[in-house]
Amino acid sequence: MPTYEYKCEICGYEFEQFQSITSKPIRLCPKCGKASVKRLIGVGAGVIFKGPGFYATDYRTESYKKAAENEKSTTSKDIKSSEKTDTGTKEKDTQYPLREKSA
């Protein structure tokens, strides 16, 4: 639902109203009570697609894509080198310790 901007032509009061697209425009001014309110043409808002099927990465610039690719390749090199230096012993993961329930 969009937010519409209104202005009273008598007292000059400006306000915004969150309304359905199918709602009729407001006519009465909430400040002076006169039937002189007009809907203004607003700048609107950018469209944001959310949910499955829409990805923020679909419209990335070429420079962003190249930087991400470079970062990805250096990260994979770091992982491969750390696998070679692993001693084979498994240590307990202490980065995210489990919390015990208090009785």
Secondary structure, DSSP 8 states (H G I E B T S, - for coil): --EEEEEETTT--EEEEE--TTS----S-TTT--S-EEE-----------STT--GGGG--HHHHHHHHHHHHHHHHHHHHHHHH--S------SS-------
